[in-house]
């Protein structure tokens, strides 16, 4: 059995049975309690942090939360077994203090911390882990986490070894298995088991419940919910992390989430000092805030490219018999690689960066952004925009131009198509408009069609009634396993031709093989070589024409200490247990 050691960033504080030393701002250490020591700058206890949410959370139930506001609040109140450090993007111990992996990579035995308690004071042990994974794997619960826990077509099996050890058994080796545990919040069996057995888990942990009915293992616990106004959390007095001086974390007494319905309103609140932390805002608002950061008591950070990639793609689906004939005719263009190459060559990515993001974005030519340093393939070419090269490609594909400059195909048909975009995303609508202008310089006639997001997704994934679209995806993790659904030909979000019964092209067949092989390859260097080839296929075959990755923009009041934003969500609050106010 190969042992995986603790990361350098964290240590385990083992407390002898006879020791009951007190620590500042917290309960005395209990006999046998194993606290984790966070290796960050020392802060001081007290105060509150105020954060704006775009909407009210829908639930506080980790198994059912889908919306980002719910997840933002839940993350502050829960903990996972193994955690992805948002700073390093590598895994580290959490509720599991260590783990062993079998030689074949199919068994993970996790050793749990002794003496950990939920925020209501009840003890945590292996029974809570077994119960939690029973809930997440239950098809009737329909948790969004379930797909992550199905490996090789079979759900992960969880076995109790003893009160402080559990074994996870996988149907096949899984290279990123440690990362599966991140953000799988451990649930309190003593509070939820009866409701779950009665089939009422969906009704558990609504926002209107009494705070005493909720308990988690995170740094904070529920204190108050005022409908339409705020959620207030208070520090968890039983939290199992401490700083390097032995002071129990978190430092803050309270975290307040205010409901502020628009980005502009959030920016005004932050600018006036009503809130302390700001993230997920536009480059335009960054420029507005930047003008006054020297006098208003806050500072801004531009972290560079995150994990979001925006792209243009064409409809290359197998169309239904009743599909509009216009789409079928245009598919002959879309499926010609030279046409896609010409479109890519004509798009001014630097112009998109400048005009849409005020320079706070990065042009890209494949799906892995420069922010993902662990998996970036630096061999991918970054060709400059060239209308001349685009025209040569179109001519080679049989296209020509009328006397008025309009592009026609070999049958004399005018080259015109529409680009769908989400009406709720101003940046992507602007991208589509720039693409429209760029392609007009090749004689193409392009219409931009903004749609309500759900209507757009229905066309892309269900009816296939579209010609082209501008869209963006945000990887949930730096690891390529988070992209399986995108690049496998059978994937739900294999956008240009989803849910194929078998690969439609040789290069899609190769991508399937590479993605499946990297999934079971345990050596990082070999995995990276496999995924590099996937990136190269994307850049060569252009199933999606990658355009730009927006920078991660965040801000914090100067009085907030230990503020260390990262490119993986939650960008600004990932180390909230170490944040403090001066």
N, C-alpha and C positions, 0 to 999 in steps of 0.2 A: 504494500500500500504506500503510495506516495503522499507525503504530508505537504499541505500548503501552509506556509507560515503566515504569521500576522504581518500586515503592512507596517512600514516604518512610521507611518503617520499616526498609528494608534498602538497603544499598549493595553494590557489587561492588568488592572489593579486587583490583586488577590488579597483578601482580608482574612487574616487568621481567625479561627473560631473564637478565640478569646478577645479579639479586638473589637471595640465599639467606639472608635474615635469619632468625634463630632466634626462636621465640616460647615463652613460658612454658608448661610442662605439655604440650608437644607436640613433634612433629617439626619440623625446620627447614622453612620454606617451600621448595617445590621450584621450579625454574626454570619460569616460565610458569604457575604455579598461580594460579587465580582463586578466592579464598575469598570467601564471603559474610560481611559484617559485620552482626552482630545488634545492633539498636539497643535494648538493655536495660540495666538497672543492672549495673555491674561486680560480679562475684562473685570467689570465690577457689577454687583447685583443691584437690581431695582429698575424701576421705570417701565414705560410701555412703548410699544412700537405700533404705529398706525399705518395701515396699507389699504389701498382702494382695490375693490373687485369690480369688474365690468357688470356683473349681475349677481343676484343672490345664488348661493349654492342650492342645488336641487335636493341633496341628501348628505348625510354624514356617514353613510354606510359604505365602507371601502369596497365591498363586493359588487356594488351596484352603481357607483359613481362613474359617470361618463363625461360630464362637463368639467372644464378646467377650473372654474371657481370652487366647485365641490372638492376637487382634488387638491387645490391650493390649501384649503382649510384642513382637509383630512391629513395631509402630509405633516402638519404641525402636531398632530395628536396621535400618530401611529408610528410604528417602527417595523423594519423587515429583518430577515435572518442574516442575509449578506447584502451589503450595500455597495452601490457604485459611487465612488467618490467623484463628485462633480468637478473637482479641481483637476484630478489626474486622469479621470475617465476609467480608472481601474477599480477592481473589486477590493473590498476590505471587510473585516469582521464587523458584525453588528450584534444582534441578539445571539447569533452563533459566534462563539469566541474563537473557534477553529473548525476545520473540516478536513476529512480525508477523502481521497478519490481512489477508486479501484483502478487497477492497471488497465482494464479495458474501457475505462471512462464511463461505465454504466451505473456505478453506485457512488453516492455521495453520503457520507456519514457526518452529520453536523453535531458538534458539542455545544450545548447551550450554556449561557451564563447562569450561575447559581445566584439565588437571592434577589432576582429581578421581580418587581411587582408592577401590576397595572396601576393606573392613576387613581383607582379607588382603594388601593392598598392590598388587593388580592394577589396572591403569588402567581407567577407565570412558570409554566413547565411544558414538557413535551405534549401533554394532552391538549394544550391550546394550539400547538402547531398542527397536530393531527386533525383537530376540529376545523381549523382554518382552511387547510387544504381540502378537506372533505367538502366544505362550502364552495370554495372556488372551482372545484372540479365537478360539482353537481350541475348536470345539464339543465335541471329545472330552475336553478338559480339564474342561469344565463349570464354569468359574470363575464365581463370583457377580458378578464385575465385568463379565462379557461384555455383559450387558444395557445397561450404561451406555455401552458403546462401539458400540452399534448406533443409528445416527441416520438417520431417514427410512427405516427398514426395511432399511438396508444397513450392514454393518460399516465402521467407519472404516478408511481405507487409510493405511498408514504408509510413507513413502518416505525413504530415506537421501539427503541432499543432499551432505554430505561427512562427515568423521569427527566433526565437532562441530555438525552441523545436521541436523534431521529435519523433514519436512513431513507434516502430517496433513491428509487430504482427506476432506471430509464430503459426503454425498449432498445435503444441504440446509443452509441457514444454521441455526445452533444457538446460541441466545442465551447459554446457559450453558456453552459448549464449554470455556472455560478451566477451569471447575470440575470437568470430567470427569477431569482429570489428578490431582486431589488424591487421595491414598491409593492410587493405582495404583503400587505399589512396583516400582522398577526392579530386575530380576533380573540376576545375574551369568552372562553367557553362558558364561564359561569353566568354570563349575562345573555348570551345569544342562543345557547343550545336549545332551550325549551321552545323558543319562537321558531327556530329553524325546523325542529322536529314536527311542529304543528303546521308547517308550510307557510308560516307568516314572516319569513325573513324580509320580504319586500316592504313590510310595514315597520320594520325595526329601524331605529335611529333616524327618524325624520328630524328636521330642525326644531320642531315644536315640542320635542320630548324634554322632560326634566333633565337637567345636567347630571343628576345623580344616576341616571339610567345608562350613561355612556362611560366607557373606560377604555383607554388605550395605553400604548407603551411609548408614546412620543413625549417630547419635552413639555407639551401643554395639554390642558384638558378644557372641556367646554364649561364656560361660566354663564354666558347669557346670549340669547338670540332675540333681537327686536326686529320683527318683520318689516321689510322695506327700508331698514336703516343699517343694521350692523350685526356682526357676530363677534363676541368677545371671548377670548381664551385666557385662562390663567395658568401660571406655571404648575407643572406636575411635581408635587413634593416628593414623589417616589422615583423620579427619573434616575436612570442607571448610568449616566455619564458624568464625568467630573473634568475640571481643567487640570493643568499640570501642577497646580498648587494644591490639588485635592478638593477644591471648592466644587460643590455639586452644581451642575448645570440644570436648566438654562439660567442665564443671568437675568433675563427680563421677567418682570412680574406679570405683565399682560401683553397680549397681542390683540389688536382691534382691527377687524376687517370691515371697512365701510363700503356700502354699495353705491357706486358712482357709475352711472350708465353709459358714459361716453368717454372716449380717449381725451378729447379736448377738456372735458370737465375734470378728469383725473389730473391732467397737466396743470390746470389752474389750482386745484387743491394742493398739489405738490409744491408748486411755485410759491403759494402763500404760506406754506409751512403746516398745513392741516394734516398732511400725510408725510411719512418718513422715507418710503421706498417706492420706486416707480420702475416698471419694466413693461415690455410689450408695447412700445410706442414708436411712432414714425420718425423718420429722419427730419421731416418738417418741424415736428414738435421738439425734437432734439435741438435743432437750430434756434428755435424760440427760447428754450430754456438755457442754452449755452450763453446767450447774451448777458444773462444776469447771474450766472452761477458764482461769480466772484463776490457779489454783494448780498445774495439771498440766502446764504447759509446752506447750500447744497453743492454737490459735485456730480458730474456725469461721467460715465464710462462707455467707451465704444470698444467692445471685445473683439471686433472683427467678425468674420464669417461664422455663423452658427452651423446647424445641421439641416437647415431648410434649403431646398433647391426648387427654383421655379423654372418651368419649362413649357414649350409648345409641343403639341403632338397632334397627329392626324388620325382619322378614323380608318383603321385597317382591319375592322371586324369582318367576320362572315355575316353578311347582311341577311335579314329575314326576307321571305318572298315578297312581303308587302312594304319593303323599305322604299323610300323615295328614289326613283331612278336617277335623279341628279347626283345623289351620293355615290351610287354604284359607278357612274361615269367618272366621277372625280377620283375614285379610289385608284384608278389606273395611274393617275399622277402620284398620289400619296404613297403607293407601294413601290414606286420607282426610286431606288436609293439616290440616283443622281438628282432627282427633284428635291428630296429632303436635304441633300448636301448643298444644293444651290440656295435653298431657304436659309440654312444655317450660315452659309458664307455671306449672305446679304444682310443679316441682322447685326445691328450695331450694339453689341453688348456693353461696350464702354458708354455709349449714349444712354442706355437704360440705367446704368449705375449713376450717371451724372444727372439725368433728368427726372428719374423716379425716386432715387434714394439720396440725392444731393451728395453723391460720392461715398455714402456709407453702405456700400455693398461690394460684392466681389463678382466679376464675370466668371462663369464656369462653362466647361465643355463636357462634363459628365456629372454623375449624381453624387459623388463624394466631394464635399467642399473642403477648402483649405483649413477650415476649423477642425476637421476630423484628422488630426495628425497621425493617428494610429493606422489609418486605412487609406490615406491619400496615395494615389498612384501618380508620382511626379513625372512619369514618362508620357502622360497624356499631352498631346500637342495643344497649343493655344493659338490657332491661326488667327491672324488679324482679319478684320472685315475686308471683303474684296468683291465688289459688284462685278468686276471683270471675270473673276473666276466663276462666279455664280452664272453669268451669261454663257460661259464656255460649257459648263455642266448642263445647262438647259438645252443648248444647241445639240450636244452629244446625245441627249435624251429625245431628240426629235421636235423640240419646241422651236418656235420662230416668232417674229414680231411683225405686226401689221405696220402700215405706213404711219399710223398715229401713235406708235409705240406700245400698243396693247399686245400682251403675250397670248399666243394661241398654241394649242397642241397640234399633233400631226394630222388631226382630223378637222382642223380649222375652228375648234371650239375655244372660246375665250376662257382664259384661266381666271376664274373667280371662285371664291369660297368665303365662308364665314368662320369667325373665331369666337367660340363661347368663352365667357369669363364670368366670375362671380360679381354680382352687382354690389355685394357688401364689402368687397376688397378693392379699395381705391388703387392700391399699388399695382395689382394684377391687371386691372382695367387700363391703367396707364401703359403697362408693358404691352398689352395687346394693341393699343393705339400706336405705339412706336413701331411694333412689328408691321402693322398695317401700312404705315408710312414708308418703312424700309422696303417692303415688298412691292410697293407701288413704283419704286425706282427700277424694278425689273419688268414693269408692265402688268403686274398682277392686280386684280381688283379684289380687295378684301373688306369685308364688313365685320365690325366688332359688335357682338350681341351679348350684352350683360343680362344675366339671369339670376333669379333668386337661387341661393346656393343649393338647396335640396332639389330644386327643379333641374339644375345643371347636372348634379350627380346622377339623377335618375336617367337623364339622356346618355351620360357617359357610360354607365354601368349596366343599364337595363334595356332601354329602348334602342340605344345606339343611333339615335336620330341627331347626328351632328356631323360636321365636316372637320373642324379642328377646334382646339381648346387651349387656353393658357391656364395652367394650374400650378399648385405648389404642394410639396409634401415635406413634412418635418420628421426626420428619423427619431424614433423614440429612444434610440441608444446609438452610440458610436459604432457598435458591433454590427456587421452585415446581417446577422440573423434577424434584426429588426426590419429588414427589407425583403424578407423571403416572399411575402405576398405581392410585392411589386415586380420582382424579376423572374419568379417562376411562371411559366406560361399558363399554368392552371390557377394562378393567384387571383384573388378578388380584385386587387388593385393593379393588375397587369394592364394598365389603362388603355393602351392602344388596341388591345384585343384580349379582354379578360376571360378567364375561366375556359381556356382551351382544353378540349379533351385530349389532344396530343399536340405537340409543338407544330406550329404552322410553317416554320422555316428552319433550315439547318442551324442558323445562328441562335435561334431561340432554344433549340434542342441542346446546343452547346452551353447556353446560359443555365438551363435546367441542371445539366450534369455538373457544372461548376458550382452552382449554389448548393446543390445537395451534397457534393463532395466536401466543400468547405465546412458544412454543418457538422460533419463527423470527423474532421481532421483536427487533432488536438494540438499540433505544433503550430505556433503563431506564424512563423516564417512561411511555412507551406500554405497555410490558410491565406495569408496575404497574397501570395503568388497567384492563388486561384481567384481571389476576389479582384486582384489587379486585372486579370484577364476579362472578368465581367465588365469592369469599367471600360476597358479597351473596346469591347464589343459595343457598348452603349455609344462610345465616341465614334466608332466606325460605322455602325448600322443606323444610328440615329432613330431608334424607335420613339424616343423623346428627345427633343432638341433642348438641351440644358442651357439656360441663359444667365441666371444670376442667383446669388445667395445673399440675402440681406444680413447686415451686421446685427449682432445682438447689442441693443442699446439699453442701458439701465442708469438709474440715478438713485442717490441716497442723501439724506440730510447729513451734514458734516458731523453731527453729534452721534451718528451711528457708528459704533466701533466693530471691528472684525468683518467689515463688509467686503466679501470676496466673490463677486458674481462669476458665473460660469456659463458655458455654452449649452449645457444640457438642462432641461427643465427640472426643477424650478430655478430659473436663472439667478434670482436675487436672494432667495430664501432657503437655499439648500442647506446652509449651516446655521439655521435660525437659533439653534440651542446655544451658539457661541456669540450671536449678536448682542450688543449691549448699547445703552445710551449714556452719553457722557454728561 
